[in-house]
């Protein structure tokens, strides 16, 4: 019934060309064009375009044109592009001079620095005739250059290649990969070797780059000397076992016994143990009773026979016998005395 009512009340008479875009629609009267994301006019609204109905046609999901104008979403962008040569791919715009990225599709941390009312960002230096974007949208190439982080990058074009989420290289240099830049680093490109999707090595060291969502500190390249790469093993991607050592998140776990080391099954994979200790986030949990240590279903909490731990830190004053989730699959825990929000007592 709700679906029928929604269709009956719809301001549209149908999509202009749903195979190309599900955002552009004819108005109920057939005398105007409306823009509505995914046709969800009830929640996302719809705007009437200043468009010629007879000549209007979608070019891609969010680009369209008529005999007079180029549109991005509901906006006329004639002053931003060359109308006569403009074309699109699924996500980008092109004309005879430039490659364009919709600003609203860019990372918010970049959007907030642009200080402009324009709808499109010009990818400086990109050749619109030969530019191609990768499937994950992060990389681009034209006939002569590579692009990353919404800009051209200075690399050896023929030999450059992305390696994993943290590194890339060409025949001359290895680069750390931040969110919006690549940074040359000390790793030897001639003996470079990818170990897995996180760790790499050269003839002298194993490397881990602690990249964060905002790009990270460029200095956070951790290196570890090794005797051999022949006995390397990985546990849940982030743990690297080599020689007699274990690395986690850029930390050499000095007390870890590789022979008996294992990761405890949990959502975070941050807990591990060997035959002597329990670890959280690469650090030993002091005073834990190994034999009775176990995780609760919501793994920010753990316990042994003596204590409850929150992210590896002992909680004081908790009644161990009654501590647990308030109900199945809940992230809220309590004991007979209190309800807890993380490690803190919550009266709510």
C-alpha positions as CSV (number, residue, x, y, z in Angstrom):
1,X,0.0,0.0,0.0
2,X,2.8,2.4,0.9
3,X,4.6,1.7,-2.4
4,X,1.3,2.3,-4.3
5,X,0.7,5.6,-2.5
6,X,4.3,6.7,-3.2
7,X,3.9,5.9,-6.9
8,X,0.6,7.7,-7.1
9,X,2.0,10.8,-5.4
10,X,5.2,10.9,-7.5
11,X,5.9,14.2,-9.2
12,X,7.4,12.3,-12.1
13,X,6.0,10.7,-15.3
14,X,9.2,8.6,-15.8
15,X,12.9,8.6,-16.2
16,X,14.4,10.5,-19.1
17,X,16.8,7.6,-19.8
18,X,17.1,5.2,-16.9
19,X,19.9,3.1,-18.5
20,X,22.2,6.1,-18.3
21,X,20.9,7.9,-15.2
22,X,18.3,7.2,-12.5
23,X,18.5,10.9,-11.4
24,X,16.8,12.7,-14.2
25,X,13.0,12.6,-14.7
26,X,10.2,14.1,-16.7
27,X,7.8,16.1,-14.5
28,X,4.2,14.8,-14.1
29,X,3.1,17.3,-16.8
30,X,5.9,16.3,-19.2
31,X,6.8,19.9,-19.6
32,X,9.8,20.1,-17.3
33,X,12.9,18.1,-16.3
34,X,13.5,17.3,-12.6
35,X,16.6,16.1,-10.8
36,X,16.1,13.6,-8.0
37,X,18.8,11.3,-6.7
38,X,17.8,7.7,-7.5
39,X,14.2,9.0,-8.0
40,X,13.9,9.2,-4.2
41,X,11.9,12.4,-4.3
42,X,10.2,11.8,-0.9
43,X,13.5,11.7,1.1
44,X,16.1,13.3,-1.1
45,X,13.8,15.9,-2.8
46,X,13.7,17.0,-6.5
47,X,14.6,20.2,-8.3
48,X,13.2,21.5,-11.5
49,X,15.9,22.3,-14.1
50,X,16.0,25.3,-16.4
51,X,16.2,22.8,-19.3
52,X,14.7,22.3,-22.8
53,X,12.6,19.2,-22.5
54,X,12.8,18.1,-26.1
55,X,16.6,18.2,-26.4
56,X,17.5,17.2,-22.8
57,X,19.6,14.0,-22.5
58,X,21.6,12.5,-19.6
59,X,25.2,12.0,-20.4
60,X,26.0,9.9,-17.3
61,X,24.6,9.5,-13.8
62,X,25.0,13.2,-12.8
63,X,25.8,15.0,-16.0
64,X,23.3,16.0,-18.7
65,X,22.9,18.5,-21.6
66,X,20.2,20.1,-23.7
67,X,20.6,22.4,-26.8
68,X,21.8,25.3,-24.7
69,X,23.4,24.0,-21.5
70,X,25.5,21.5,-19.7
71,X,24.2,20.3,-16.3
72,X,25.9,18.7,-13.3
73,X,23.1,17.3,-11.1
74,X,20.6,20.2,-11.1
75,X,23.2,22.9,-11.8
76,X,24.0,24.7,-15.1
77,X,27.8,24.6,-15.4
78,X,28.2,26.4,-18.8
79,X,30.8,28.8,-17.2
80,X,33.0,26.0,-16.0
81,X,33.4,23.9,-19.2
82,X,33.6,24.2,-22.9
83,X,30.0,23.4,-23.9
84,X,30.7,22.3,-27.5
85,X,33.4,19.7,-26.6
86,X,32.1,18.5,-23.3
87,X,31.7,14.8,-22.7
88,X,31.7,12.4,-19.7
89,X,32.7,9.1,-18.4
90,X,30.7,7.6,-15.6
91,X,32.3,9.9,-13.0
92,X,34.4,12.5,-14.7
93,X,33.9,15.3,-17.1
94,X,36.0,16.2,-20.1
95,X,36.3,18.9,-22.7
96,X,38.9,19.9,-25.2
97,X,41.1,21.5,-22.5
98,X,40.6,19.7,-19.2
99,X,39.6,16.7,-17.1
100,X,37.0,17.6,-14.4
101,X,36.3,15.9,-11.1
102,X,32.9,16.7,-9.4
103,X,33.9,18.4,-6.1
104,X,31.2,16.7,-4.2
105,X,32.8,13.4,-5.0
106,X,36.1,14.4,-3.6
107,X,37.3,13.6,-0.1
108,X,35.7,16.1,2.4
109,X,39.0,17.1,3.8
110,X,39.9,18.3,0.3
111,X,36.5,19.9,-0.5
112,X,36.8,22.0,2.6
113,X,40.0,23.6,1.4
114,X,38.8,24.7,-2.0
115,X,36.8,27.7,-1.1
116,X,34.8,27.9,-4.3
117,X,31.2,27.9,-5.5
118,X,32.2,25.9,-8.6
119,X,30.9,22.3,-9.0
120,X,33.9,20.9,-10.8
121,X,37.6,20.6,-9.9
122,X,40.1,20.9,-12.8
123,X,42.7,18.1,-12.7
124,X,45.7,20.2,-13.6
125,X,48.0,18.8,-16.3
126,X,45.7,15.9,-17.3
127,X,45.3,15.3,-21.0
128,X,41.5,14.9,-21.7
129,X,42.1,12.8,-24.8
130,X,44.1,10.1,-23.1
131,X,43.2,10.3,-19.4
132,X,42.0,7.1,-17.8
133,X,41.0,6.5,-14.2
134,X,41.5,3.3,-12.2
135,X,38.5,1.3,-11.1
136,X,39.0,2.3,-7.5
137,X,39.1,6.0,-8.6
138,X,42.3,6.7,-6.7
139,X,44.8,6.6,-9.6
140,X,44.8,8.0,-13.1
141,X,47.0,8.1,-16.1
142,X,47.2,9.9,-19.4
143,X,49.7,9.4,-22.2
144,X,52.6,10.9,-20.2
145,X,51.8,11.2,-16.5
146,X,50.4,9.5,-13.4
147,X,47.9,11.2,-11.1
148,X,47.1,10.6,-7.4
149,X,45.4,12.6,-4.7
150,X,43.8,14.9,-7.3
151,X,47.1,16.0,-8.8
152,X,49.9,15.0,-11.1
153,X,52.8,13.1,-9.4
154,X,56.5,13.1,-10.2
155,X,57.3,9.5,-11.0
156,X,59.0,7.5,-13.8
157,X,56.0,7.0,-16.0
158,X,56.9,3.7,-17.7
159,X,58.0,1.8,-14.6
160,X,55.7,3.3,-11.9
161,X,53.3,0.9,-10.2
162,X,51.1,1.0,-7.1
163,X,52.2,-1.9,-4.8
164,X,49.6,-2.0,-2.0
165,X,47.7,0.4,0.2
166,X,50.9,1.7,1.7
167,X,53.7,1.6,-0.9
168,X,54.3,2.2,-4.6
169,X,57.5,2.3,-6.7
170,X,59.2,2.9,-10.0
171,X,62.7,1.8,-11.1
172,X,64.3,4.8,-9.3
173,X,62.4,5.1,-6.0
174,X,60.0,3.6,-3.6
175,X,57.2,5.8,-2.2
176,X,55.1,5.8,0.9
177,X,51.5,6.2,0.0
178,X,49.4,8.6,2.2
179,X,45.8,9.4,1.6
180,X,46.5,12.2,-0.9
181,X,50.2,12.1,-1.7
182,X,53.1,9.8,-2.4
183,X,56.4,10.4,-0.5
184,X,59.8,9.2,-1.6
185,X,61.5,7.0,1.1
186,X,64.7,5.3,1.8
187,X,63.7,1.8,0.7
188,X,66.0,0.4,-2.0
189,X,64.0,0.0,-5.2
190,X,66.5,-2.5,-6.7
191,X,66.0,-5.1,-3.9
192,X,62.4,-4.2,-3.1
193,X,60.0,-7.0,-2.4
194,X,56.3,-7.0,-1.4
195,X,55.7,-9.3,1.5
196,X,51.9,-8.9,1.7
197,X,49.3,-6.2,1.3
198,X,50.9,-4.3,4.2
199,X,54.6,-5.1,4.7
200,X,57.5,-4.8,2.2
201,X,61.3,-5.4,2.4
202,X,64.6,-4.7,0.7
203,X,67.9,-6.4,1.2
204,X,68.4,-4.9,4.6
205,X,65.1,-4.3,6.4
206,X,61.4,-5.1,6.6
207,X,59.2,-2.0,6.5
208,X,55.8,-1.0,7.9
209,X,54.2,2.4,7.1
210,X,51.7,3.5,9.7
211,X,49.4,5.4,7.5
212,X,46.3,7.0,9.1
213,X,43.1,8.1,7.5
214,X,44.2,11.7,7.3
215,X,47.5,10.9,5.6
216,X,49.6,10.1,8.6
217,X,52.9,11.5,9.7
218,X,55.4,11.1,6.8
219,X,58.0,10.0,9.3
220,X,56.0,6.9,10.4
221,X,58.1,4.4,8.4
222,X,59.1,1.6,10.7
223,X,62.0,-0.7,9.8
224,X,63.2,-3.9,11.3
225,X,66.4,-5.8,10.5
226,X,66.1,-9.5,9.7
227,X,68.2,-12.6,9.1
228,X,66.1,-14.3,6.5
229,X,62.8,-13.9,4.7
230,X,62.4,-17.6,4.1
231,X,60.3,-18.3,7.2
232,X,58.0,-15.3,7.1
233,X,54.4,-15.8,8.1
234,X,51.3,-13.6,8.5
235,X,48.4,-13.7,10.9
236,X,45.3,-11.7,9.9
237,X,47.4,-9.4,7.7
238,X,48.6,-7.1,10.4
239,X,50.8,-9.5,12.3
240,X,54.2,-10.4,10.7
241,X,56.2,-13.3,12.0
242,X,59.9,-13.5,10.9
243,X,63.1,-15.1,12.3
244,X,62.1,-15.3,16.0
245,X,60.2,-12.1,16.1
246,X,56.6,-10.7,15.8
247,X,55.6,-7.3,14.6
248,X,52.2,-5.7,15.0
249,X,51.2,-2.1,14.0
250,X,54.8,-1.0,13.7
251,X,55.8,-2.5,17.1
252,X,58.3,-5.2,17.6
253,X,56.7,-7.4,20.3
254,X,59.9,-8.0,22.3
255,X,58.5,-10.6,24.6
256,X,56.5,-12.6,22.1
257,X,57.5,-16.2,21.5
258,X,57.0,-16.8,17.8
259,X,56.8,-20.6,18.1
260,X,53.7,-20.4,20.4
261,X,52.2,-17.1,19.1
262,X,48.5,-17.0,18.1
263,X,45.9,-14.3,17.5
264,X,42.7,-14.6,19.4
265,X,39.5,-14.7,17.3
266,X,37.7,-11.4,17.7
267,X,36.3,-8.6,15.6
268,X,39.4,-6.4,16.1
269,X,42.1,-9.1,16.0
270,X,44.0,-6.9,18.5
271,X,44.3,-9.6,21.2
272,X,47.0,-12.3,20.9
273,X,48.9,-14.7,23.2
274,X,51.8,-17.1,23.4
275,X,52.9,-19.6,26.1
276,X,53.8,-16.9,28.6
277,X,51.7,-13.7,28.0
278,X,48.6,-12.1,26.6
279,X,48.9,-9.1,24.4
280,X,46.6,-6.3,23.4
281,X,47.5,-4.0,20.5
282,X,51.0,-5.4,20.5
283,X,51.6,-4.7,24.2
284,X,51.8,-7.2,27.0
285,X,48.9,-7.1,29.5
286,X,50.6,-7.0,32.9
287,X,49.5,-9.5,35.5
288,X,47.0,-11.4,33.4
289,X,46.3,-15.1,34.3
290,X,47.0,-16.8,31.0
291,X,45.2,-20.0,31.8
292,X,41.8,-18.4,32.4
293,X,42.0,-15.4,30.0
294,X,39.0,-15.2,27.6
295,X,37.2,-12.6,25.6
296,X,33.6,-11.6,26.0
297,X,31.3,-11.5,22.9
298,X,31.9,-7.8,22.6
299,X,35.6,-7.9,22.5
300,X,36.5,-4.6,24.1
301,X,36.0,-6.6,27.3
302,X,38.0,-9.6,28.4
303,X,38.5,-11.4,31.7
304,X,40.7,-13.8,33.7
305,X,39.9,-15.4,37.1
306,X,40.8,-12.2,38.9
307,X,39.9,-9.2,36.7
308,X,37.9,-7.7,33.9
309,X,39.9,-5.8,31.2
310,X,38.8,-3.0,28.9
311,X,40.9,-2.9,25.7
312,X,43.7,-4.6,27.7
313,X,43.6,-2.4,30.7
314,X,42.4,-3.7,34.1
315,X,39.1,-2.3,35.3
316,X,38.9,-1.5,39.0
317,X,35.9,-2.3,41.2
318,X,34.1,-4.6,38.8
319,X,32.2,-7.6,40.2
320,X,33.6,-10.3,38.1
321,X,30.9,-12.9,38.9
322,X,28.0,-10.8,37.6
323,X,29.7,-8.8,34.8
324,X,28.3,-9.4,31.4
325,X,26.2,-8.1,28.5
326,X,22.7,-6.8,29.5
327,X,21.3,-9.1,26.8
328,X,22.5,-11.3,23.9
329,X,24.6,-9.4,21.3
330,X,24.5,-6.2,23.3
331,X,27.5,-3.9,23.5
332,X,26.2,-2.6,26.9
333,X,27.7,-4.4,29.9
334,X,26.9,-4.3,33.6
335,X,27.5,-6.1,36.9
336,X,25.3,-6.2,40.0
337,X,26.3,-2.7,40.9
338,X,26.7,-0.7,37.7
339,X,26.2,-0.3,34.0
340,X,29.3,0.5,32.0
341,X,30.0,2.6,28.9
342,X,33.5,1.4,27.9
343,X,35.6,1.5,31.1
344,X,33.4,4.1,32.8
345,X,30.4,3.7,35.0
346,X,27.3,4.9,33.3
347,X,24.2,5.7,35.3
348,X,22.1,5.7,32.1
